[in-house]
Amino acid sequence: MTLPKPPYPPKPPYPHRWAVLAVVLAAEVMDLLDATITGVAAPAIVADLGGGRETAQWLQAGYTLPFAVLLITAGRLGDRYGRRRLFLLGASGFTLASALCAAAPGPAWLVAARAAQGAAGALLLPQGFGIVKETFEGPELARAFGLFGPVMGLCAVAGPVLGGLLTGADLLGTGWRMVFLVNLPLGVAALAGAACWIPRGAPDRGLRLDVPSMLLAGAACGALVYPLVQGRELGWPLWSLLLAAAGPLGFWLLARLQRRRPFPLVAPALLSNRGYTSGIAVAVAFFAAFTGLMLVLSLFFQGPLGLSPEGAGYAVAPLVLGIAATAGPAGALAARHGRVVIQAGIALTAVGLGVLAVTADGAADGWRLLPGTAVTGLGMGLVIPPLFDVILAEVAEDQVGSASGVLNAVQQLANAVGVALLVTVWSALTDRGHGPASALGGTALATAALLAVALLLSSRLPRTARA
């Protein structure tokens, strides 16, 4: 018996699909590296352009705040106006902003250019996932998406080391400016490849954007981070404390507003999902601890210890290598044991921070800190790869895209909050007469306190990871 032929032949695969994937991954590398690459370069930038520790904080916060605010809606902008168009706009904007960063004559220029980078990166990043989904089908789609995890993880852990190497190498006399100039060939290649190979999609002209929610989200982010960065410099006036309190209130109002909007920024059903909302809180505490600690370590290595940027990059390498060592098996372990792996990773990270706090007092070089940073990295490696899979475990299939976008935005906001909070803690300790090493130990304990909150909240995460 012969089966009847289908009325329409199957759609042939897009011939340039692997070239499209290469273009998207190049753009992802460019975007994600800049979230971490400036951490080790920050002291050299401040020494050259002027400004204090708040300038180093704004180098991170200036990038992550616009990134976080725009990221949630950027996917919808791609649906509304075409992903290819938004990809080209984001890649060109990011490349231009990188050139402006490299040419910065002063700190204000550089922070403004970093903000432009963050905004362009937010437009760019979500389009890649949608473009790949449109270009690949069947088993090849899974293979294509399977490459995102290693690439994104490598960027996260390699950024600080690469930043130190590029700054210390002083290629062509560029110094720290090379951490931004390195984006230019990547950006040009991504633009040329996108123009040649990314297909034109059909935009959804009926889609509407939730502009009021977007503005409220931006105001809440700014209200939370600005006083944390500038409060110490200004002497903590009353308005700065009130503004910091207004940030969480703004996020609460944003959550309430979503149930009344015709095209909400965040699907209201997500806000009723206990596992997901608990996961957001865990992600905020964990990533704030991770990013804030990295900048404090960089400031300590290049300030009191007097290491070069290249030396500071090597000094944080034990933490980076620790992450790399456990990140590989973490996904498979979480598939079998679920949230227990994340809880074990958070606990191990806290132990590493305790070791760091004990060994920091009196440290005269980076070698004494090696055990603490290595154990901290091993713990973080168990958390980073499976965290989103566990948080998304109980999210409905049609809400995964929106939920993932919110999580990525939350991660960027946590990066800004962590940098602002932990550098403020370290600066406050040094202002009160603590030596730099003692202040680093106190900051490590404050970081461990953030992780204790994450560990407490992790009991409300889904028990298993999403397939």
VEXDREN-2710 file (C-alpha; in Angstrom, 1 decimal):
% VEXDREN-2710
k/r/px/py/pz
1/MET/0.0/0.0/0.0
2/THR/1.4/3.4/-1.0
3/LEU/0.7/6.5/1.0
4/PRO/-0.7/9.5/-0.8
5/LYS/1.7/12.3/-1.4
6/PRO/1.3/15.4/0.7
7/PRO/-0.4/18.3/-1.2
8/TYR/2.6/20.5/-0.8
9/PRO/6.3/19.4/-0.8
10/PRO/8.2/20.1/2.4
11/LYS/9.9/23.5/2.6
12/PRO/13.6/23.2/1.7
13/PRO/16.1/24.3/4.4
14/TYR/17.4/27.9/4.1
15/PRO/20.7/27.4/2.2
16/HIS/22.7/30.0/4.2
17/ARG/21.3/29.0/7.7
18/TRP/24.8/28.1/9.1
19/ALA/26.2/31.4/7.9
20/VAL/23.2/33.1/9.6
21/LEU/24.1/31.3/12.9
22/ALA/27.7/32.4/12.6
23/VAL/26.6/36.0/12.2
24/VAL/24.2/35.8/15.1
25/LEU/26.9/34.3/17.4
26/ALA/29.4/36.9/16.4
27/ALA/26.9/39.6/17.5
28/GLU/26.2/37.8/20.7
29/VAL/29.9/37.6/21.5
30/MET/30.4/41.3/20.9
31/ASP/27.4/42.1/23.0
32/LEU/28.0/39.8/25.9
33/LEU/31.7/40.4/26.2
34/ASP/31.0/44.1/26.9
35/ALA/28.9/43.3/29.9
36/THR/32.0/42.0/31.7
37/ILE/35.1/43.1/29.8
38/THR/35.4/46.5/31.4
39/GLY/35.5/45.2/35.0
40/VAL/39.3/44.7/35.0
41/ALA/39.9/47.7/32.8
42/ALA/38.0/50.1/35.0
43/PRO/40.9/51.1/37.3
44/ALA/43.0/51.9/34.3
45/ILE/40.2/53.9/32.7
46/VAL/39.7/55.9/35.9
47/ALA/43.4/56.6/36.3
48/ASP/43.6/57.9/32.7
49/LEU/40.3/59.9/32.4
50/GLY/39.8/60.9/36.1
51/GLY/36.9/60.3/38.4
52/GLY/36.6/58.0/41.4
53/ARG/35.1/54.7/42.3
54/GLU/31.7/56.0/41.3
55/THR/33.0/56.3/37.7
56/ALA/34.0/52.6/37.8
57/GLN/30.5/51.8/39.0
58/TRP/28.9/53.9/36.2
59/LEU/30.9/52.1/33.6
60/GLN/29.0/48.9/34.5
61/ALA/25.7/50.5/35.5
62/GLY/25.6/52.9/32.5
63/TYR/25.7/49.8/30.2
64/THR/23.3/47.5/32.1
65/LEU/20.5/49.9/33.0
66/PRO/19.4/50.8/29.4
67/PHE/20.1/47.2/28.5
68/ALA/17.8/45.9/31.2
69/VAL/15.0/48.4/30.4
70/LEU/14.9/47.9/26.7
71/LEU/15.6/44.2/26.6
72/ILE/12.1/43.1/27.6
73/THR/10.5/45.1/24.7
74/ALA/13.2/44.6/22.1
75/GLY/11.9/41.2/21.1
76/ARG/8.5/42.7/20.4
77/LEU/10.1/45.6/18.5
78/GLY/11.7/42.9/16.3
79/ASP/8.2/41.3/15.8
80/ARG/6.7/44.6/15.0
81/TYR/9.3/46.1/12.6
82/GLY/11.2/43.0/11.4
83/ARG/14.0/41.2/13.2
84/ARG/16.5/41.7/10.4
85/ARG/16.0/45.5/10.5
86/LEU/16.4/45.6/14.3
87/PHE/19.4/43.3/14.1
88/LEU/21.1/45.7/11.6
89/LEU/20.1/48.7/13.7
90/GLY/21.4/47.2/16.9
91/ALA/24.7/46.0/15.4
92/SER/25.4/49.3/13.8
93/GLY/24.5/51.3/16.9
94/PHE/26.7/49.0/19.1
95/THR/29.6/49.3/16.7
96/LEU/29.4/53.1/16.6
97/ALA/29.0/53.3/20.4
98/SER/32.1/51.2/20.8
99/ALA/34.1/53.6/18.6
100/LEU/32.8/56.5/20.7
101/CYS/33.8/54.6/23.9
102/ALA/37.3/54.2/22.5
103/ALA/37.5/57.9/21.6
104/ALA/36.2/59.1/25.0
105/PRO/38.2/62.2/26.2
106/GLY/36.6/62.1/29.7
107/PRO/34.4/60.0/32.0
108/ALA/31.1/61.7/31.2
109/TRP/31.6/61.0/27.5
110/LEU/32.5/57.4/28.2
111/VAL/29.5/56.7/30.5
112/ALA/27.2/58.2/27.9
113/ALA/28.7/56.0/25.2
114/ARG/28.4/53.0/27.4
115/ALA/24.7/53.8/27.8
116/ALA/24.3/53.9/24.0
117/GLN/26.1/50.6/23.9
118/GLY/23.7/49.1/26.3
119/ALA/20.6/50.4/24.4
120/ALA/22.0/49.1/21.1
121/GLY/22.9/45.7/22.7
122/ALA/19.4/45.4/24.0
123/LEU/18.0/45.8/20.5
124/LEU/20.5/43.4/19.1
125/LEU/20.5/40.5/21.5
126/PRO/16.9/39.2/21.3
127/GLN/16.7/39.3/17.5
128/GLY/19.3/36.6/17.2
129/PHE/17.2/34.0/18.9
130/GLY/14.2/34.9/16.7
131/ILE/16.3/34.9/13.5
132/VAL/17.7/31.4/14.3
133/LYS/14.2/30.1/15.1
134/GLU/13.0/31.4/11.7
135/THR/16.0/30.0/9.8
136/PHE/16.3/26.5/11.3
137/GLU/13.8/23.6/11.6
138/GLY/13.6/20.2/13.3
139/PRO/16.8/18.6/14.8
140/GLU/19.0/21.4/13.3
141/LEU/17.2/24.0/15.4
142/ALA/18.1/22.2/18.6
143/ARG/21.7/21.9/17.4
144/ALA/21.8/25.6/16.6
145/PHE/20.4/26.6/20.0
146/GLY/22.8/24.2/21.7
147/LEU/25.7/26.4/20.6
148/PHE/24.3/29.5/22.4
149/GLY/24.9/28.1/25.9
150/PRO/28.7/27.4/25.5
151/VAL/29.3/30.7/23.6
152/MET/27.4/32.8/26.2
153/GLY/29.0/31.0/29.1
154/LEU/32.5/31.4/27.6
155/CYS/31.9/35.2/27.1
156/ALA/30.7/35.5/30.8
157/VAL/33.8/33.9/32.2
158/ALA/36.4/35.1/29.7
159/GLY/35.4/38.7/29.7
160/PRO/37.4/39.8/32.9
161/VAL/40.6/37.9/31.8
162/LEU/40.4/39.3/28.3
163/GLY/39.8/42.8/29.6
164/GLY/43.0/42.6/31.6
165/LEU/45.0/41.1/28.8
166/LEU/43.9/43.7/26.2
167/THR/44.5/46.6/28.6
168/GLY/47.9/45.4/29.8
169/ALA/49.1/44.6/26.3
170/ASP/48.7/48.3/25.2
171/LEU/48.4/47.3/21.6
172/LEU/49.5/50.2/19.3
173/GLY/49.5/52.4/22.4
174/THR/45.8/52.1/22.8
175/GLY/45.8/50.9/26.5
176/TRP/42.3/50.4/27.9
177/ARG/40.7/51.7/24.7
178/MET/41.4/48.3/23.0
179/VAL/38.6/46.7/25.1
180/PHE/36.2/48.8/23.0
181/LEU/38.2/48.8/19.7
182/VAL/38.0/45.0/19.7
183/ASN/34.3/45.3/19.0
184/LEU/34.8/47.1/15.7
185/PRO/35.9/44.2/13.5
186/LEU/33.2/42.0/15.1
187/GLY/30.6/44.6/14.5
188/VAL/31.6/45.2/10.8
189/ALA/31.6/41.4/10.2
190/ALA/28.2/41.0/11.8
191/LEU/26.7/43.9/9.7
192/ALA/28.1/42.6/6.5
193/GLY/27.0/39.0/7.2
194/ALA/23.5/40.2/8.3
195/ALA/23.1/42.2/5.1
196/CYS/24.1/39.3/2.9
197/TRP/22.5/36.3/4.6
198/ILE/19.8/37.1/7.1
199/PRO/16.4/36.7/5.4
200/ARG/13.8/39.4/5.5
201/GLY/10.9/38.4/7.8
202/ALA/7.3/39.6/7.7
203/PRO/6.7/42.2/10.5
204/ASP/3.6/42.0/12.6
205/ARG/2.0/45.4/12.0
206/GLY/-0.8/44.8/14.5
207/LEU/1.5/44.5/17.5
208/ARG/1.4/47.3/20.1
209/LEU/4.0/48.3/22.7
210/ASP/3.4/49.0/26.3
211/VAL/5.2/52.4/26.5
212/PRO/3.9/53.4/30.0
213/SER/5.2/50.2/31.5
214/MET/8.5/50.7/29.8
215/LEU/8.8/54.2/31.2
216/LEU/7.9/53.0/34.7
217/ALA/10.5/50.2/34.5
218/GLY/13.2/52.7/33.5
219/ALA/12.3/55.1/36.3
220/ALA/12.3/52.2/38.9
221/CYS/15.7/51.0/37.7
222/GLY/17.2/54.5/37.8
223/ALA/15.7/55.2/41.2
224/LEU/17.2/52.1/42.6
225/VAL/20.7/52.3/41.2
226/TYR/21.5/56.1/41.1
227/PRO/21.5/56.6/44.9
228/LEU/23.6/53.4/45.4
229/VAL/26.3/54.8/43.1
230/GLN/26.2/58.5/44.0
231/GLY/24.9/58.4/47.6
232/ARG/28.3/58.0/49.3
233/GLU/29.9/60.7/47.1
234/LEU/27.1/63.1/48.0
235/GLY/27.0/62.3/51.7
236/TRP/23.8/60.3/51.7
237/PRO/21.3/63.2/51.6
238/LEU/17.7/62.3/52.6
239/TRP/16.5/62.5/49.0
240/SER/18.9/59.8/48.0
241/LEU/17.5/57.4/50.6
242/LEU/13.9/58.2/49.5
243/LEU/14.8/57.7/45.9
244/ALA/16.4/54.3/46.7
245/ALA/13.1/53.3/48.5
246/ALA/11.1/54.4/45.5
247/GLY/12.8/51.9/43.2
248/PRO/11.2/48.7/44.8
249/LEU/7.9/50.6/45.0
250/GLY/8.2/51.3/41.3
251/PHE/8.6/47.6/40.5
252/TRP/5.6/46.8/42.7
253/LEU/3.5/49.3/40.8
254/LEU/4.8/47.9/37.5
255/ALA/3.6/44.4/38.5
256/ARG/0.2/45.7/39.4
257/LEU/-0.1/47.7/36.2
258/GLN/0.5/44.6/34.0
259/ARG/-2.9/43.2/34.8
260/ARG/-4.6/46.3/33.3
261/ARG/-2.6/46.7/30.2
262/PRO/-3.9/45.5/26.8
263/PHE/-0.4/44.6/25.6
264/PRO/1.5/44.1/28.9
265/LEU/5.2/44.3/29.2
266/VAL/5.2/41.1/31.3
267/ALA/2.6/38.4/31.0
268/PRO/0.4/38.7/34.1
269/ALA/0.3/34.9/34.5
270/LEU/4.1/35.0/35.0
271/LEU/3.6/37.2/38.0
272/SER/1.3/34.7/39.6
273/ASN/3.8/31.8/39.1
274/ARG/5.4/31.3/42.5
275/GLY/8.4/29.3/41.2
276/TYR/9.1/31.9/38.6
277/THR/8.8/35.0/40.8
278/SER/11.0/33.2/43.5
279/GLY/13.5/32.5/40.7
280/ILE/13.7/36.1/39.8
281/ALA/14.6/37.0/43.4
282/VAL/17.2/34.2/43.5
283/ALA/18.7/35.5/40.2
284/VAL/18.8/39.1/41.5
285/ALA/20.7/38.1/44.6
286/PHE/23.1/35.7/42.9
287/PHE/24.1/37.9/39.9
288/ALA/24.4/41.0/42.1
289/ALA/26.8/39.0/44.2
290/PHE/28.8/37.7/41.2
291/THR/29.2/41.0/39.2
292/GLY/29.7/43.2/42.3
293/LEU/32.4/40.9/43.6
294/MET/34.3/40.8/40.3
295/LEU/34.6/44.6/40.2
296/VAL/35.6/44.9/43.9
297/LEU/38.4/42.2/43.3
298/SER/39.6/44.2/40.2
299/LEU/39.7/47.4/42.2
300/PHE/41.6/45.7/45.0
301/PHE/44.1/43.9/42.8
302/GLN/45.0/47.1/40.8
303/GLY/44.7/49.5/43.7
304/PRO/46.2/48.3/47.1
305/LEU/48.1/45.4/45.6
306/GLY/49.4/47.5/42.7
307/LEU/48.9/44.8/40.0
308/SER/48.8/45.8/36.3
309/PRO/45.6/45.2/34.4
310/GLU/47.1/42.1/32.9
311/GLY/48.1/40.9/36.4
312/ALA/44.6/41.5/37.7
313/GLY/43.2/39.5/34.8
314/TYR/45.5/36.6/35.8
315/ALA/44.6/37.1/39.5
316/VAL/40.8/36.6/38.8
317/ALA/41.6/33.6/36.6
318/PRO/41.2/31.0/39.5
319/LEU/37.6/32.2/39.9
320/VAL/37.0/32.0/36.2
321/LEU/38.7/28.6/35.9
322/GLY/36.6/27.4/38.8
323/ILE/33.4/28.4/37.0
324/ALA/34.6/26.6/33.8
325/ALA/35.4/23.4/35.7
326/THR/31.9/22.9/37.2
327/ALA/29.8/24.7/34.5
328/GLY/30.2/21.7/32.1
329/PRO/28.7/19.0/34.3
330/ALA/26.2/21.4/36.0
331/GLY/23.6/21.1/33.3
332/ALA/23.5/17.3/33.4
333/LEU/23.5/17.2/37.2
334/ALA/20.6/19.6/37.3
335/ALA/18.7/17.5/34.7
336/ARG/18.9/14.7/37.2
337/HIS/18.7/16.5/40.6
338/GLY/17.0/19.8/39.8
339/ARG/17.3/22.7/42.2
340/VAL/19.5/20.7/44.7
341/VAL/22.4/21.4/42.3
342/ILE/21.7/25.2/42.5
343/GLN/21.4/25.1/46.2
344/ALA/24.7/23.2/46.5
345/GLY/26.4/25.7/44.2
346/ILE/25.1/28.7/46.2
347/ALA/26.3/27.1/49.5
348/LEU/29.7/26.3/48.0
349/THR/30.0/29.8/46.7
350/ALA/29.3/31.1/50.2
351/VAL/32.0/28.8/51.7
352/GLY/34.5/30.2/49.1
353/LEU/33.6/33.7/50.2
354/GLY/34.2/32.8/53.8
355/VAL/37.6/31.5/52.9
356/LEU/38.2/34.7/50.9
357/ALA/37.2/36.8/53.9
358/VAL/39.6/35.0/56.2
359/THR/42.6/35.0/53.8
360/ALA/42.0/38.6/52.6
361/ASP/43.1/40.2/55.9
362/GLY/46.8/41.0/55.5
363/ALA/47.0/39.7/51.9
364/ALA/50.0/41.2/50.2
365/ASP/49.5/39.5/46.8
366/GLY/46.9/37.7/44.8
367/TRP/48.3/34.2/45.6
368/ARG/46.9/34.3/49.1
369/LEU/43.4/34.8/47.8
370/LEU/43.6/31.9/45.4
371/PRO/41.8/29.2/47.5
372/GLY/38.9/31.5/48.2
373/THR/38.5/32.7/44.7
374/ALA/38.8/29.2/43.3
375/VAL/36.2/27.7/45.6
376/THR/33.9/30.6/44.9
377/GLY/34.2/29.9/41.2
378/LEU/33.5/26.2/41.6
379/GLY/30.3/27.1/43.4
380/MET/29.2/29.7/40.8
381/GLY/29.8/27.2/38.0
382/LEU/27.2/24.9/39.5
383/VAL/24.6/27.7/39.6
384/ILE/25.0/29.7/36.4
385/PRO/24.2/27.1/33.6
386/PRO/21.1/25.5/35.1
387/LEU/19.6/28.4/36.9
388/PHE/17.3/29.7/34.1
389/ASP/16.3/26.1/33.2
390/VAL/15.1/25.5/36.8
391/ILE/13.4/28.9/37.0
392/LEU/11.5/28.3/33.8
393/ALA/10.5/24.7/34.7
394/GLU/6.8/25.6/35.5
395/VAL/6.3/28.3/32.9
396/ALA/3.8/27.5/30.1
397/GLU/5.2/26.9/26.7
398/ASP/3.6/30.0/25.1
399/GLN/5.1/32.2/27.8
400/VAL/8.7/30.9/27.7
401/GLY/9.9/33.7/25.4
402/SER/8.5/36.4/27.5
403/ALA/9.7/34.8/30.7
404/SER/13.3/34.4/29.3
405/GLY/13.4/38.0/28.2
406/VAL/12.4/39.2/31.7
407/LEU/15.0/36.9/33.3
408/ASN/17.7/38.3/31.0
409/ALA/16.6/41.9/31.8
410/VAL/16.6/41.0/35.6
411/GLN/20.1/39.7/35.3
412/GLN/21.3/42.9/33.8
413/LEU/19.6/45.0/36.5
414/ALA/21.1/42.7/39.1
415/ASN/24.6/43.4/37.6
416/ALA/24.1/47.1/38.0
417/VAL/22.7/46.8/41.6
418/GLY/25.5/44.4/42.6
419/VAL/28.2/46.7/41.4
420/ALA/26.7/49.7/43.0
421/LEU/26.0/47.9/46.3
422/LEU/29.2/46.0/46.9
423/VAL/31.6/48.8/45.7
424/THR/29.7/51.1/48.1
425/VAL/30.2/48.5/50.9
426/TRP/33.9/48.3/50.2
427/SER/34.2/52.1/50.0
428/ALA/32.3/52.6/53.2
429/LEU/34.6/50.2/55.1
430/THR/37.7/51.9/53.8
431/ASP/36.2/55.3/54.7
432/ARG/35.8/54.1/58.3
433/GLY/39.4/53.2/58.7
434/HIS/39.6/49.6/57.6
435/GLY/42.6/48.7/55.5
436/PRO/41.9/47.7/51.9
437/ALA/42.4/44.0/52.7
438/SER/40.2/44.1/55.7
439/ALA/37.5/46.0/53.6
440/LEU/37.8/43.2/51.0
441/GLY/37.1/40.6/53.7
442/GLY/34.1/42.6/54.9
443/THR/32.8/42.9/51.3
444/ALA/33.2/39.2/50.8
445/LEU/31.0/38.6/53.9
446/ALA/28.4/41.1/52.6
447/THR/28.4/39.1/49.3
448/ALA/27.9/35.9/51.3
449/ALA/24.9/37.6/53.0
450/LEU/23.4/38.2/49.5
451/LEU/23.9/34.5/48.7
452/ALA/22.3/33.5/52.0
453/VAL/19.2/35.3/50.8
454/ALA/19.4/33.5/47.5
455/LEU/19.8/30.1/49.3
456/LEU/16.8/30.8/51.5
457/LEU/14.6/31.8/48.5
458/SER/15.8/28.8/46.5
459/SER/13.6/26.5/48.5
460/ARG/10.7/27.9/46.5
461/LEU/12.2/27.1/43.1
462/PRO/10.7/24.3/41.0
463/ARG/12.2/21.0/42.0
464/THR/13.2/20.0/38.5
465/ALA/14.8/21.7/35.5
466/ARG/13.0/22.4/32.2
467/ALA/13.9/20.0/29.5
END
